[in-house]
Amino acid sequence: MTSTVSDQALVCASNQSIFLAGESGPVWRVVEGVVRLDRDSGPIRQPVQLALPGDLIGAETLCGQPYQLSASAFTCCRLEPVRPDPEAASGSLLQQALLQQLDRSQDMAQLRTGSVLQRLTHLLRLMGLEWRPEQRALNGGADAIREALPTLREVAQVVDAKTETVCRALAQLLPPRSRKSGPVRAVRDWSSAAPGRLATAWAANAAPLGAAA
């Protein structure tokens, strides 16, 4: 599956590859959605970080290095290339990348420690999908959160848990699926909806995408 470039923007579907470790290319800024950065260990991908809107990925290329990690779309996302003015110093971008690295490292620590319920709660906050009691009156709010999530398998890899455990934790964290949404779908179908659909459903109540815990 290939990425789509339009007006210098890169539009990717959920679970779609953006670039691989060892390749060369521009620095990218995440405009919408969430990007997953992985260390490749043979056939196994090991999650290292999640990049949120406003974040830079591939900043190591500013130092003449190839991409050190592989990037893929954790959710449907849009990225734009960042091409520094050749006459200007790249120090400001490197500074931004460094500060971002510190924040995202702390986020990843929270996504990999504590109870699975705590990890999932932090993940939803990072994605702007935090469930709050006042949303209970919003028709389909919890269903929209489920629709905006990637597959259970992808979520389980990020929070370092088994898919069955993640499924049980989500059932504990969110209210039951509404009748109008139909029966619960198989795990393989959970990646079909884009976060943009969520914005239409409950933009007035959702936290800004990428809000920190």
Buried (B, 14 or more C-beta within 10 A) or exposed (E): EEBEEEEEBBBBBBBBEBBBBEEEEBBBBBBBBBBBBBBEEEEEBEBBBBBBBEBBBBBBBBEEEBBBBBBBBBBBBBBBBBEBEEEEEBEEBBEBBEEBBEEBEEBBEBBBEEEBBBBBBBBBBBBBBBBEEEBEEBEBBBBBBBBBBBBBBBBBBBBEBEBEBBBBBBEEBBEEBEEEBEEEEEBEEBBEBBBEEBBEBBEEEBBEBBEEE
